[in-house]
């Protein structure tokens, strides 16, 4: 079963930028739809962004639209999240998540989660 | 888009059942059969327990079941076990603009 491993988290000042990566352990990564979901400390889950396997479709939550960019490199089995204009309220654990698929149809459910990477926005 | 509403807490003794509600609107839960449920133990990543309202992924015990009526979805855990003590989150597809909305989360305690 595929494993997802996020990296790139850390401490950044408000207004700064950070790039998160998510490495997948399986070759069929290039067939997955992938999401970023975050969780502020002690809080609930928030969906952020989705990318289709071939990058033809990308979606963003309003809270990050225009500031975050999702991308992927299928040749390296890696998903990215470029974050800019970071705010204190962006402080969260960021999860890379594979969407569940049945056949060729997306099930609109989050099947495989990475362990998360912590991003702290603070001056 | 507001989060889906869940009770903050629920509890039951071992062997009993507990049901968690997830209330949304006609734009999310009521509009789509794409409600999913996630179990999260402390300091762990969430785990998919139910998708498309009432389907269980491979490996999830049949003690977990889901349903939906109107704008409210529910997760029932039957035959409670100590390992079921965790936070549970619902999630609904919410159309082409909002995409996904999560619930506020429910902490389940096994007494």
Contacts between the chains, C-beta under 8 A, distances in Angstrom:
chain1	res1	chain2	res2	distance
A	44	B	3	6.6
A	44	B	89	6.4
A	44	B	102	5.8
A	44	B	103	7.2
A	44	B	104	5.7
A	44	B	105	4.7
A	45	B	38	7.4
A	45	B	46	6.7
A	45	B	89	5.5
A	45	B	91	7.4
A	45	B	102	4.4
A	45	B	105	7.7
A	46	B	102	6.5
A	47	B	91	7.6
A	47	B	99	6.4
A	47	B	100	3.9
A	47	B	101	7.4
A	47	B	102	6.6
A	50	B	99	6.9
A	59	B	99	5.2
A	61	B	98	7.9
A	61	B	99	7.1
A	62	B	1	7.8
A	62	B	98	7.9
A	95	B	45	6.1
A	95	B	46	7.7
A	100	B	48	6.9
A	100	B	51	6.0
A	100	B	57	7.2
A	107	B	34	7.6
A	107	B	51	5.4
A	107	B	52	6.1
A	108	B	32	7.7
A	108	B	34	4.0
A	108	B	36	7.4
A	108	B	51	7.7
A	108	B	52	7.7
A	108	B	93	4.6
A	108	B	100	7.6
A	109	B	34	7.3
A	109	B	36	4.1
A	109	B	48	5.8
A	109	B	51	3.6
A	109	B	52	7.0
A	109	B	91	7.7
A	110	B	36	6.9
A	110	B	38	7.1
A	110	B	46	7.4
A	110	B	48	6.0
A	110	B	91	7.3
A	111	B	48	5.4
A	111	B	51	8.0
A	111	B	57	6.9
A	113	B	45	4.0
A	113	B	46	5.8
A	113	B	47	7.3
A	114	B	45	6.7
A	115	B	45	5.8
A	116	B	45	6.0
